[in-house]
Structures are given as C-alpha cells and as structure tokens.
Amino acid sequence: MANSAQARKRARQAVNQRARNMSLRSELRTAIKRIRKAIATGDKTTAQQEFQNSVGTIDRIADKNIVHKNKAARDKSRLSAAIKSLAA
C-alpha cells in the first residue's frame, strides 16, 4: 500500500485512468467489430459507411495513446482493403 499522500493520490488516479482506458479500448473494439460485421454481410456500401463512421473513433483513441498509432493505422488499412475487395 502507498505510504505517502502523493503515492495514495496517484493510486486513486490510476484506478480512474484505468477505467477510462478500458472503456475507450472497448469502444475501439466495438467499432472494429461493427465494420467486420458489415463486411461479412457482403454489402459494400454499408461497410464503407460503417468504416467512415468508425475512422474518427479509431484515430481519436490512437491520439490518446490507448492503442499505438501504428496499430490503429494497421487496423484501418486491413479493414479498408477488405472493403475494397468486396464485389460492388
């Protein structure tokens, strides 16, 4: 257990920050799942629309360093390629 007042405060802040990070990471995973589900249906226009709606979320979470920016870029690239490979 933390002994100094500063360490106790940092421990309290860490709990709140962890909860916030988990929530944002969950939001990211949900956004990616929504795109993958749209791709699985085979409807290119719906998949593109979901992708456009989710790109902002993915970028925002990467900007906050919840996930690495390269992971966000890799996810967007792979999802975009999967959408482009769908038949029009």
Summary of the structure (lengths in Angstrom):
residues: 88
radius of gyration: 17.7
end to end distance: 59.4
largest distance: 62.9
contacts: 221
relative contact order: 0.13
helix: 83%
strand: 0%
